[in-house]
């Protein structure tokens, strides 16, 4: 089987965060990944990263869930 699979990581907040709280953390994390310390860490650990804000991350996780469900269903590991 010719396949590529990447492992992603993320931070999750508790259910019920307000729009203002989400915007705050989007701002903090968005600035954090632009710092020299973060860039140095990425280079030192040879990681490939792509920062996604909360909305982009939600869309990405939804898409990943659909793709994995299709694969597992095709393999007969999930009943239709």
C-alpha positions as a Markdown table, in Angstrom:
| # | Residue | x | y | z |
|---|---|---|---|---|
| 1 | Unk | 0.0 | 0.0 | 0.0 |
| 2 | Unk | 1.4 | 3.4 | -1.0 |
| 3 | Unk | 0.3 | 5.8 | 1.7 |
| 4 | Unk | 1.5 | 8.9 | 3.5 |
| 5 | Unk | 0.2 | 9.8 | 6.9 |
| 6 | Unk | 1.2 | 12.7 | 9.0 |
| 7 | Unk | 0.8 | 13.2 | 12.7 |
| 8 | Unk | -0.7 | 16.5 | 13.8 |
| 9 | Unk | -0.8 | 18.1 | 17.2 |
| 10 | Unk | -3.0 | 20.8 | 18.6 |
| 11 | Unk | -4.3 | 22.6 | 21.6 |
| 12 | Unk | -7.9 | 22.2 | 22.6 |
| 13 | Unk | -9.9 | 24.5 | 24.9 |
| 14 | Unk | -12.8 | 23.6 | 27.1 |
| 15 | Unk | -16.3 | 23.6 | 25.7 |
| 16 | Unk | -18.2 | 26.8 | 26.0 |
| 17 | Unk | -15.4 | 29.3 | 25.3 |
| 18 | Unk | -16.9 | 32.7 | 24.2 |
| 19 | Unk | -16.0 | 34.2 | 20.8 |
| 20 | Unk | -13.8 | 36.8 | 22.7 |
| 21 | Unk | -11.9 | 34.0 | 24.5 |
| 22 | Unk | -11.4 | 32.1 | 21.2 |
| 23 | Unk | -10.2 | 35.3 | 19.5 |
| 24 | Unk | -7.8 | 35.9 | 22.4 |
| 25 | Unk | -6.2 | 32.5 | 22.1 |
| 26 | Unk | -6.1 | 32.6 | 18.3 |
| 27 | Unk | -4.1 | 35.9 | 18.7 |
| 28 | Unk | -1.8 | 34.6 | 21.4 |
| 29 | Unk | -1.0 | 31.3 | 19.5 |
| 30 | Unk | -0.7 | 33.1 | 16.2 |
| 31 | Unk | 1.9 | 35.4 | 17.6 |
| 32 | Unk | 3.7 | 32.6 | 19.4 |
| 33 | Unk | 4.4 | 30.7 | 16.2 |
| 34 | Unk | 6.0 | 33.8 | 14.7 |
| 35 | Unk | 8.6 | 34.1 | 17.5 |
| 36 | Unk | 12.3 | 33.3 | 17.1 |
| 37 | Unk | 12.1 | 30.8 | 19.9 |
| 38 | Unk | 9.3 | 28.9 | 18.1 |
| 39 | Unk | 11.1 | 29.0 | 14.7 |
| 40 | Unk | 14.3 | 27.8 | 16.4 |
| 41 | Unk | 12.5 | 24.9 | 18.0 |
| 42 | Unk | 11.0 | 23.9 | 14.6 |
| 43 | Unk | 14.4 | 24.0 | 13.0 |
| 44 | Unk | 16.1 | 22.2 | 15.9 |
| 45 | Unk | 13.5 | 19.4 | 16.0 |
| 46 | Unk | 13.2 | 19.2 | 12.2 |
| 47 | Unk | 9.4 | 19.4 | 12.4 |
| 48 | Unk | 7.2 | 20.6 | 9.6 |
| 49 | Unk | 4.5 | 22.9 | 11.0 |
| 50 | Unk | 1.4 | 24.6 | 9.7 |
| 51 | Unk | -0.4 | 26.9 | 12.1 |
| 52 | Unk | -4.2 | 26.8 | 11.9 |
| 53 | Unk | -6.4 | 29.2 | 13.9 |
| 54 | Unk | -9.4 | 27.8 | 15.6 |
| 55 | Unk | -11.7 | 27.9 | 12.6 |
| 56 | Unk | -9.2 | 26.4 | 10.2 |
| 57 | Unk | -8.4 | 23.7 | 12.8 |
| 58 | Unk | -12.1 | 22.8 | 13.2 |
| 59 | Unk | -12.4 | 22.5 | 9.4 |
| 60 | Unk | -9.2 | 20.4 | 9.2 |
| 61 | Unk | -10.3 | 18.0 | 12.0 |
| 62 | Unk | -13.7 | 17.6 | 10.4 |
| 63 | Unk | -12.0 | 16.8 | 7.0 |
| 64 | Unk | -9.6 | 14.4 | 8.7 |
| 65 | Unk | -12.4 | 12.6 | 10.5 |
| 66 | Unk | -14.3 | 12.1 | 7.2 |
| 67 | Unk | -11.2 | 10.8 | 5.4 |
| 68 | Unk | -10.3 | 8.3 | 8.1 |
| 69 | Unk | -14.0 | 7.2 | 8.3 |
| 70 | Unk | -14.0 | 6.5 | 4.6 |
| 71 | Unk | -10.7 | 4.5 | 4.8 |
| 72 | Unk | -11.9 | 2.5 | 7.8 |
| 73 | Unk | -15.3 | 1.8 | 6.2 |
| 74 | Unk | -13.6 | 0.7 | 3.0 |
| 75 | Unk | -11.4 | -1.7 | 5.0 |
| 76 | Unk | -14.6 | -3.1 | 6.6 |
| 77 | Unk | -13.6 | -1.8 | 10.0 |
| 78 | Unk | -16.6 | 0.4 | 10.3 |
| 79 | Unk | -20.1 | -0.7 | 9.4 |
| 80 | Unk | -22.1 | 1.4 | 7.0 |
